[in-house]
């Protein structure tokens, strides 16, 4: 049985989806032109000419086919050299060739995509707007960029790379820096949208009297909050993130500022949140759970840092990404995005289980990405067996089992899951078995997988579910259809 892409959903989210709400897919990606450090080892490899127009023509087409509608430049200059035909600084691409910024804009226009132009970097990824010359250089770049590209068909707005921390409360300095750049941008391009993407959801003090007030002071059109799941700011970020998205959405309900989610698609090849560790694709289950968390709060749109360079087309003439994972991640994401719906369904669509040897796995309560959640049933190393009896006989069943994967705490997937069936409760035959194949990199993250087992037997009324665990395994709910 092939590996299933699945979702971890709260009961409330399941009810919402059952009522017809779909999970929002990713419709925008950041574009990174500058190799900065080892984090870019695969997404922006040093050995590839990332300024080549042909490369970006191919990549923008691939992103369009993956559903991207928005492109956001991280930066259009780095270390004093520009990726566009600047008169302020020397160029970061060969003379006599179209610049990568022009190539991306032209390709985006061809595919009816919208581009947010960056105002950075004046120096590098650590630009500090408290330094007057840094702030002035960003403003000077904006004047030049508006002159060159303000009328381009694909030009939609500005991304201000002022990634200040929201938590515990957005500072006066951050608000004033953003608003100064925003005023400058509106003077140059009055119709352009202004986007920022701050971090700090995880340590935000939502109850502080100034928290919402500081966001209200911002003059921007869009805030694409970083969800920080990839950066692993917390041991188990997803459960609390779901509530935090709702708190932010409630603030934005009274503001003329769109709320976007910037869902981090990456995990780390080695050290966590470390500039000497490369970014690689996260497990698809973790990423889709992030999309569900943002969607359930009602965000206006989801973008990601990043799709381009993390998710890779299998036949790309310019392959980026981690060789073993990026194509697989793209394949699974695209397959899921065709419907954008959860794979775990409400129990009222399922067969009634009359009796079970472990009542907690049939109580209708799902676990989340936290070992402390009381819905989980911990299975020790070795073999564990559950017996179930259906309320009436049938000839075919589909059994679905939720399991937690969190290797950093020694919680792993079972080596083997087997489903046995019987008509009389005495003689059992093997109906199906599955040997889960965990995502190749599971050093940092927690996610929930769904294991599916289908079987047929005339007069089937009794089931045995047998799990072989190499270490601790956590299961939450068995659903039989």
C-alpha positions as CSV (number, residue, x, y, z in Angstrom):
1,X,0.0,0.0,0.0
2,X,1.4,3.4,-1.0
3,X,2.3,6.0,1.6
4,X,-0.8,8.1,2.4
5,X,-0.8,11.9,2.6
6,X,-2.9,12.7,5.6
7,X,-4.0,15.4,7.9
8,X,-4.1,15.9,11.7
9,X,-7.4,17.7,12.5
10,X,-9.1,18.9,15.6
11,X,-12.7,17.8,16.0
12,X,-13.8,21.3,15.3
13,X,-11.9,21.4,12.1
14,X,-13.4,18.1,11.0
15,X,-16.9,19.5,11.6
16,X,-16.0,22.6,9.6
17,X,-14.7,20.5,6.7
18,X,-17.8,18.3,6.8
19,X,-19.9,21.4,6.4
20,X,-18.2,22.1,3.1
21,X,-15.1,24.2,4.0
22,X,-11.9,23.2,2.1
23,X,-8.4,23.9,3.2
24,X,-6.8,26.7,1.3
25,X,-3.8,25.7,-0.9
26,X,-0.7,27.8,-1.2
27,X,-1.0,30.4,-3.9
28,X,2.2,32.4,-3.5
29,X,5.9,31.8,-2.9
30,X,8.9,33.9,-2.0
31,X,11.7,34.1,-4.5
32,X,15.2,34.0,-3.2
33,X,17.9,35.3,-5.6
34,X,20.8,35.6,-3.2
35,X,22.9,32.7,-1.8
36,X,23.4,33.8,1.8
37,X,24.6,30.7,3.8
38,X,24.2,27.0,4.1
39,X,20.5,27.3,4.4
40,X,20.4,27.9,0.6
41,X,22.5,24.8,-0.1
42,X,19.6,23.2,-2.1
43,X,17.2,26.0,-2.7
44,X,19.8,28.3,-4.3
45,X,22.9,26.2,-4.9
46,X,26.2,27.9,-5.4
47,X,27.0,25.7,-8.4
48,X,24.0,26.9,-10.4
49,X,23.7,30.2,-12.2
50,X,20.7,31.6,-10.4
51,X,20.8,34.7,-12.5
52,X,20.1,33.0,-15.8
53,X,16.9,34.2,-17.5
54,X,16.2,30.7,-18.9
55,X,16.2,29.3,-15.4
56,X,13.6,31.7,-14.2
57,X,11.4,31.3,-17.2
58,X,11.3,27.6,-16.4
59,X,10.9,28.0,-12.7
60,X,8.0,30.6,-13.0
61,X,6.2,28.3,-15.4
62,X,6.6,25.4,-12.9
63,X,5.3,27.5,-10.0
64,X,2.3,28.6,-12.1
65,X,1.5,24.9,-12.8
66,X,1.7,24.3,-9.1
67,X,-0.9,26.9,-8.4
68,X,1.2,29.9,-7.5
69,X,-0.5,33.3,-8.3
70,X,1.8,35.6,-6.3
71,X,5.6,35.9,-6.3
72,X,7.4,37.8,-3.6
73,X,11.0,38.8,-4.0
74,X,12.9,38.3,-0.8
75,X,15.5,40.8,-2.0
76,X,16.7,42.3,-5.3
77,X,20.2,43.2,-4.1
78,X,22.8,41.6,-1.8
79,X,26.2,42.7,-0.5
80,X,26.2,45.9,-2.6
81,X,25.3,44.3,-5.9
82,X,21.9,44.4,-7.7
83,X,19.9,41.7,-9.5
84,X,18.2,44.4,-11.6
85,X,19.7,47.1,-14.0
86,X,20.6,49.4,-11.1
87,X,22.4,52.7,-11.4
88,X,23.0,52.8,-7.7
89,X,25.3,49.8,-7.5
90,X,27.1,47.2,-9.7
91,X,25.2,44.2,-11.0
92,X,25.1,40.7,-9.7
93,X,24.6,39.2,-13.2
94,X,26.7,39.2,-16.4
95,X,26.8,42.3,-18.6
96,X,24.7,42.3,-21.7
97,X,22.1,39.9,-20.3
98,X,18.6,40.4,-19.1
99,X,18.6,40.7,-15.3
100,X,16.9,37.9,-13.3
101,X,14.4,40.5,-11.9
102,X,13.3,41.4,-15.4
103,X,13.2,37.7,-16.4
104,X,10.9,36.9,-13.4
105,X,8.6,39.8,-14.0
106,X,8.3,39.0,-17.7
107,X,7.6,35.3,-17.1
108,X,5.1,36.2,-14.3
109,X,3.2,38.5,-16.7
110,X,3.1,35.7,-19.3
111,X,1.4,33.4,-16.7
112,X,-0.8,36.2,-15.3
113,X,1.0,36.2,-11.9
114,X,1.4,39.1,-9.6
115,X,4.7,40.2,-8.2
116,X,5.6,41.9,-4.9
117,X,8.9,43.8,-5.4
118,X,11.4,43.9,-2.5
119,X,13.0,47.0,-1.2
120,X,16.1,45.1,0.0
121,X,18.7,44.5,0.7
122,X,20.7,47.6,1.2
123,X,23.5,45.4,2.5
124,X,22.5,41.9,3.3
125,X,19.9,39.7,5.0
126,X,20.6,41.4,8.3
127,X,19.7,44.9,7.2
128,X,19.0,47.1,10.2
129,X,16.7,50.1,9.5
130,X,17.9,51.7,12.6
131,X,21.0,52.6,10.7
132,X,20.2,55.7,8.6
133,X,22.3,54.8,5.6
134,X,20.5,51.4,5.4
135,X,17.1,53.0,5.5
136,X,18.1,55.6,2.9
137,X,19.5,53.0,0.6
138,X,16.3,51.0,0.7
139,X,14.3,54.1,-0.1
140,X,16.7,55.0,-3.0
141,X,16.3,51.4,-4.3
142,X,12.6,51.8,-4.2
143,X,12.7,55.0,-6.3
144,X,14.8,53.2,-8.9
145,X,12.7,50.1,-8.9
146,X,9.5,52.1,-9.2
147,X,11.0,53.9,-12.2
148,X,12.1,50.7,-13.9
149,X,9.1,48.4,-13.1
150,X,6.3,50.4,-11.6
151,X,4.3,50.1,-14.8
152,X,5.1,46.5,-15.5
153,X,2.1,44.3,-16.1
154,X,3.2,41.8,-13.3
155,X,4.1,44.5,-10.8
156,X,1.5,44.3,-8.0
157,X,3.1,45.8,-4.9
158,X,6.0,45.9,-2.5
159,X,7.3,43.5,0.0
160,X,9.0,45.4,2.8
161,X,11.7,43.1,4.3
162,X,11.2,44.5,7.8
163,X,10.7,41.2,9.6
164,X,10.3,42.5,13.1
165,X,9.0,40.4,15.9
166,X,5.4,40.6,16.9
167,X,6.0,39.2,20.3
168,X,5.3,39.9,22.9
169,X,4.1,43.2,21.4
170,X,5.2,44.9,18.1
171,X,7.6,47.8,19.0
172,X,7.1,51.4,18.2
173,X,10.3,51.3,16.2
174,X,9.0,48.5,14.0
175,X,5.7,50.3,13.3
176,X,7.4,53.6,12.5
177,X,10.0,51.9,10.2
178,X,7.2,50.0,8.3
179,X,5.1,53.1,8.0
180,X,8.0,55.3,6.8
181,X,8.7,52.8,3.9
182,X,5.0,52.5,3.2
183,X,4.5,56.3,2.9
184,X,7.5,56.3,0.5
185,X,6.1,53.5,-1.6
186,X,2.6,55.0,-1.8
187,X,4.2,58.3,-3.0
188,X,5.9,56.4,-5.8
189,X,3.3,53.8,-6.7
190,X,-0.1,54.9,-5.2
191,X,-2.0,51.8,-6.4
192,X,0.6,49.2,-5.2
193,X,-0.2,46.8,-2.4
194,X,2.1,46.8,0.6
195,X,3.0,43.5,2.2
196,X,5.1,42.7,5.3
197,X,5.8,39.3,6.8
198,X,6.7,39.5,10.5
199,X,7.5,36.6,12.9
200,X,6.7,36.1,16.5
201,X,3.3,34.5,16.7
202,X,4.6,31.9,19.1
203,X,5.5,34.4,21.8
204,X,2.8,37.0,21.1
205,X,1.0,38.5,24.2
206,X,-2.5,38.7,22.6
207,X,-4.0,39.9,25.8
208,X,-1.7,42.9,26.2
209,X,-3.7,46.1,25.7
210,X,-1.3,47.4,23.1
211,X,-1.0,44.2,21.0
212,X,-3.9,44.8,18.7
213,X,-3.3,48.6,18.8
214,X,0.2,48.3,17.4
215,X,-1.1,46.2,14.5
216,X,-3.8,48.7,13.9
217,X,-1.2,51.5,13.5
218,X,0.4,49.8,10.5
219,X,-0.4,51.4,7.2
220,X,0.2,48.3,5.1
221,X,-2.4,46.4,3.0
222,X,-1.4,42.8,3.8
223,X,0.3,41.1,6.8
224,X,1.6,37.6,5.9
225,X,2.4,36.3,9.3
226,X,5.2,33.7,9.5
227,X,3.8,30.5,11.2
228,X,7.3,29.6,12.3
229,X,6.5,25.8,12.3
230,X,9.6,25.2,10.2
231,X,11.8,27.2,12.5
232,X,10.6,25.1,15.5
233,X,10.2,28.0,17.9
234,X,8.3,25.6,20.2
235,X,8.6,21.8,20.8
236,X,5.1,21.3,19.5
237,X,4.1,24.4,17.6
238,X,1.0,23.3,15.8
239,X,-1.6,22.9,18.6
240,X,-1.1,26.4,19.9
241,X,-0.7,27.8,16.4
242,X,-4.3,26.9,15.7
243,X,-5.5,29.1,18.5
244,X,-3.1,31.9,17.7
245,X,-4.4,32.1,14.1
246,X,-7.9,32.6,15.5
247,X,-6.7,35.4,17.8
248,X,-5.0,37.2,14.9
249,X,-8.0,36.7,12.6
250,X,-10.2,38.3,15.3
251,X,-8.0,41.3,15.3
252,X,-8.0,41.6,11.5
253,X,-11.8,41.3,11.4
254,X,-11.9,45.0,12.5
255,X,-9.1,46.2,10.3
256,X,-8.7,47.1,6.6
257,X,-5.6,44.9,6.5
258,X,-5.7,41.5,4.9
259,X,-4.4,38.6,6.9
260,X,-2.3,36.1,5.0
261,X,-0.5,33.1,6.3
262,X,3.2,32.5,5.5
263,X,3.4,28.8,6.1
264,X,7.0,27.5,6.3
265,X,7.4,24.5,4.0
266,X,10.8,23.5,5.2
267,X,12.6,21.5,7.9
268,X,16.3,21.3,8.6
269,X,18.9,18.9,7.2
270,X,20.9,18.9,10.4
271,X,20.8,21.5,13.2
272,X,17.5,23.2,14.0
273,X,17.0,26.8,13.0
274,X,20.7,27.1,12.2
275,X,22.4,29.0,9.4
276,X,24.8,26.2,9.0
277,X,22.0,23.7,8.3
278,X,20.3,23.4,4.9
279,X,16.6,23.9,4.3
280,X,14.9,20.7,3.0
281,X,11.2,19.8,2.5
282,X,9.2,19.0,5.6
283,X,7.0,15.9,5.8
284,X,3.9,16.6,3.6
285,X,1.6,15.7,6.6
286,X,3.2,18.5,8.7
287,X,2.9,21.0,5.9
288,X,-0.8,20.3,5.1
289,X,-1.5,20.5,8.9
290,X,-0.1,24.0,8.8
291,X,-2.4,24.9,5.9
292,X,-5.4,23.5,7.8
293,X,-4.5,25.5,10.9
294,X,-4.4,28.8,8.9
295,X,-7.5,27.9,6.8
296,X,-9.6,27.0,9.9
297,X,-9.0,30.5,11.2
298,X,-10.2,32.1,7.9
299,X,-7.0,33.7,6.6
300,X,-7.5,35.5,3.3
301,X,-4.6,33.7,1.5
302,X,-1.7,31.4,2.1
303,X,1.8,31.9,0.8
304,X,4.9,30.1,1.7
305,X,8.6,30.5,2.4
306,X,9.2,28.7,0.2
307,X,7.7,26.7,-2.6
308,X,10.3,27.4,-5.3
309,X,13.4,25.4,-4.4
310,X,11.7,23.2,-1.8
311,X,9.0,21.7,-4.1
312,X,10.5,20.6,-7.5
313,X,8.9,19.5,-10.7
314,X,10.1,16.0,-11.6
315,X,11.1,16.9,-15.2
316,X,12.5,20.4,-14.5
317,X,15.4,21.4,-16.8
318,X,16.9,23.3,-13.8
319,X,16.5,21.0,-10.8
320,X,16.8,22.6,-7.5
321,X,15.9,21.2,-4.1
322,X,17.1,18.3,-2.0
323,X,17.5,15.5,-4.5
324,X,15.7,12.7,-2.7
325,X,12.9,14.8,-1.1
326,X,11.9,17.8,-3.2
327,X,10.4,15.9,-6.1
328,X,8.5,13.6,-3.7
329,X,7.3,16.6,-1.7
330,X,6.0,18.3,-4.9
331,X,4.3,15.1,-6.1
332,X,2.4,14.6,-2.8
333,X,1.5,18.3,-2.5
334,X,0.1,18.5,-6.0
335,X,-1.9,15.3,-5.5
336,X,-3.4,16.7,-2.3
337,X,-4.0,20.2,-3.9
338,X,-6.4,18.7,-6.5
339,X,-9.1,18.5,-3.8
340,X,-7.6,20.3,-0.7
341,X,-9.8,18.3,1.6
342,X,-8.9,16.3,4.8
343,X,-8.5,12.6,4.6
344,X,-9.8,11.9,8.1
345,X,-13.6,12.0,8.0
346,X,-16.4,12.3,10.6
347,X,-17.3,9.1,12.4
348,X,-21.0,9.4,11.5
349,X,-20.1,8.2,8.0
350,X,-18.5,5.1,9.4
351,X,-19.5,1.6,10.6
352,X,-20.6,1.4,14.2
353,X,-18.1,-0.5,16.4
354,X,-20.2,-2.4,19.0
355,X,-17.2,-3.4,21.2
356,X,-13.5,-2.6,21.4
357,X,-10.8,-3.9,23.7
358,X,-9.5,-0.3,24.0
359,X,-12.4,2.2,24.2
360,X,-10.1,5.2,23.7
361,X,-9.4,4.4,20.1
362,X,-13.1,4.5,19.2
363,X,-14.3,7.4,21.3
364,X,-14.3,9.9,18.4
365,X,-11.5,12.0,19.9
366,X,-8.4,12.8,17.7
367,X,-5.0,13.6,19.0
368,X,-2.8,16.5,17.8
369,X,0.9,17.0,17.4
370,X,1.7,16.8,21.1
371,X,2.6,13.7,23.1
372,X,0.7,15.2,26.1
373,X,-2.6,15.1,24.3
374,X,-4.9,12.8,26.3
375,X,-6.4,11.3,23.1
376,X,-3.3,9.3,22.4
377,X,-2.9,5.7,23.5
378,X,0.7,4.9,24.1
379,X,1.8,1.5,22.8
380,X,5.1,0.1,24.2
381,X,7.8,-1.5,22.1
382,X,6.7,-4.9,20.8
383,X,3.4,-6.2,19.6
384,X,0.0,-4.8,20.6
385,X,-3.4,-6.2,19.5
386,X,-6.8,-4.5,19.5
387,X,-10.0,-6.5,19.0
388,X,-13.1,-4.9,17.6
389,X,-16.6,-6.1,16.9
390,X,-18.9,-4.5,14.3
391,X,-22.6,-4.0,15.0
392,X,-23.5,-5.9,11.9
393,X,-21.8,-8.1,9.4
394,X,-20.4,-6.8,6.1
395,X,-18.3,-8.0,3.2
396,X,-15.7,-5.2,3.0
397,X,-14.1,-2.8,5.4
398,X,-11.8,0.2,5.2
399,X,-10.0,0.8,8.5
400,X,-8.1,4.0,9.2
401,X,-5.8,4.5,12.1
402,X,-4.1,7.8,13.2
403,X,-0.5,7.6,14.5
404,X,1.9,10.2,15.8
405,X,5.4,10.6,14.5
406,X,7.8,12.5,16.8
407,X,11.3,10.9,16.6
408,X,13.0,13.5,18.9
409,X,11.1,12.1,21.8
410,X,11.4,8.5,20.7
411,X,7.9,8.3,19.3
412,X,7.9,6.5,16.0
413,X,5.6,4.9,13.4
414,X,4.8,1.2,13.8
415,X,7.0,-1.1,11.7
416,X,3.9,-3.1,10.7
417,X,0.2,-2.7,11.0
418,X,-2.0,-5.8,10.2
419,X,-5.7,-6.2,9.9
420,X,-7.3,-9.6,10.6
421,X,-11.0,-10.4,10.0
422,X,-13.4,-13.1,11.2
423,X,-17.1,-14.0,10.7
424,X,-17.4,-16.0,13.9
425,X,-14.9,-14.4,16.2
426,X,-12.8,-17.5,16.5
427,X,-11.0,-18.0,13.1
428,X,-9.2,-14.9,11.9
429,X,-7.6,-14.4,8.4
430,X,-5.2,-11.7,7.4
431,X,-7.1,-9.1,5.4
432,X,-4.4,-6.4,4.9
433,X,-1.1,-5.2,6.2
434,X,0.9,-2.0,5.9
435,X,4.6,-1.2,6.6
436,X,4.8,2.6,7.0
437,X,7.7,4.4,5.3
438,X,8.5,7.5,7.4
439,X,9.6,10.7,5.8
440,X,13.3,10.6,5.2
441,X,14.0,13.6,7.5
442,X,12.2,13.3,10.8
443,X,14.8,15.0,13.2
444,X,12.8,18.0,14.2
445,X,9.0,17.8,13.7
446,X,5.9,16.2,15.0
447,X,3.1,15.2,12.7
448,X,0.2,12.8,12.5
449,X,-0.2,10.2,9.8
450,X,-3.2,8.1,8.8
451,X,-2.6,4.4,8.0
452,X,-5.2,2.8,5.8
453,X,-6.1,-0.9,5.6
454,X,-8.8,-2.3,3.3
455,X,-10.1,-5.9,3.4
456,X,-12.8,-8.2,2.2
457,X,-14.5,-11.2,3.7
458,X,-18.0,-12.6,3.5
459,X,-19.9,-12.1,6.7
460,X,-17.1,-10.0,8.3
461,X,-18.0,-8.9,11.8
462,X,-14.9,-9.2,14.0
463,X,-11.6,-7.5,13.5
464,X,-8.1,-7.6,15.0
465,X,-5.7,-4.8,14.6
466,X,-2.1,-5.8,15.3
467,X,0.7,-3.3,15.6
468,X,4.4,-4.1,15.8
469,X,6.3,-1.1,17.3
470,X,10.1,-0.7,17.3
471,X,9.7,1.9,20.1
472,X,6.9,3.9,21.7
473,X,4.0,4.4,19.3
474,X,1.0,6.7,19.8
475,X,-2.4,5.9,18.2
476,X,-5.6,7.9,18.6
477,X,-8.6,6.6,16.7
478,X,-9.6,3.7,14.6
479,X,-12.3,4.5,12.0
480,X,-14.0,1.7,10.1
481,X,-16.0,2.4,6.9
